[in-house]
Amino acid sequence: MKRKILALLGGTLLSGMAMAGGYQVNLASQRQIGMGHTGTGLLTGTSSIFFNPGAMSHLGYSGITIGGSALVSKIAYSAPESGGVTARTDNPLGTPFQVYGVYNINEKFSAGLGVYTPFGSTVEWGNEWSGRFGLNQLKLQAIYVQPTLSYAITDKLGIGAGLTYVVGSVNLQRSLPVEGQNGAEGAIELDGSAEPAFGFNAGIFYQATEKLSIGLNYRSQVDLKVEGGDVMFSNIPAGARSNFPEGTSFNAELPMPSTLSLGVGFKPTEQLTLAADVSYVGWDAYETLRFDFSQNVAGRPSSEAARNYDNAFIYRIGAEYNVAEGLALRAGAYLDKTPVQEGYLTPETPDADSRGLSAGIGYSISDNFSIDASFLYINKKERTDASNLSSGIGGTYKSVAYIPGLGLNFKF
């Protein structure tokens, strides 16, 4: 029994923390979501803080943007012997957000501040499905705060960089294969806040011609460390309590991967803007995840599981068409290749290649105030992993998400 419990702790429990490493929330601007989340090679407005700080100095105005999305995600699971869906997540509404402010100091310099949420999710499987010993619920959040400076070297070339200050938190709950009072299964909960961490976001923007613009952006890896997180147990029978000591804490480290993006913008006419981005995400930083416990859990002081993620590409295209003065229609699509290798699929984010389709609309109410609305549909390929059948989490997973969003833009 001790070996079985340790295997569960060292495998699926650890993968629950991997949500920040295996799941990236690309919802940084309502206008850009409508265009397939392109923007590296465009003047995107105040959201240049995220997409390319080098473009910020070429905006020519000061402004504030406030936006958010309503993320509705569903995951279905089927076991090999069932022939049909046996479990579905009951995820609450996710609310990733973004706030940007840019101040145009002069013709050369601009300063800005961005607050956004590029990593985070909530997954709820409940405590009755076959994989409950792998996961019941996971909540993860990472918030980035980025002060930024941008300088226009010429009227065509700009550079910019920002320091990212990152905070995060995690809460994971799962059942244990022990029987407590009244026949109830045991449970474990991990809860912790990451120590503040730092990274950077830097970019170059070049307006090659009136119709063609090019951008290059790099967001660095950030390592979040949880120190002194709480490990809590419930419904543990008296005979097993020595394996699950109260007052236990844990330390762990989790990488937020780097992203290198190249983008191109093209305006064949005054009304139409086309964009294409390619991003290379440094998922290989996530090789293993180790938990160090303050007291032995299941007889061991620590636990470790391999993740061995691969670096992956994201391909994006988007368009915006100004149909009338103050009114713009947008559309886009992308392919996000999964970093998860065969044999490492988990119920927290049963990752597969993602296909995204988006649409959006922008309307200027006045010269100083405009509204952006977007809708993004994400469909992950169905994926089967038979390597974890004995733990109740091996099987076939299918994920979809529906994400409407709204943004408000102010110029001054």
PyMOL commands that set and color helices and strands:
alter all, ss='L'
color gray80, all
select helices_A, chain A and resi 2-17+19-22+30-34+45-51+53-58+181-183+238-243+283-285+389-391
alter helices_A, ss='H'
color red, helices_A
select strands_A, chain A and resi 63-69+72-78+87-88+97-104+109-124+137-152+157-179+185-195+197-207+212-219+222-234+249-256+259-266+272-281+288-297+300-306+312-324+327-336+354-364+369-380+383-385+395-411
alter strands_A, ss='S'
color yellow, strands_A
deselect
rebuild
show_as cartoon
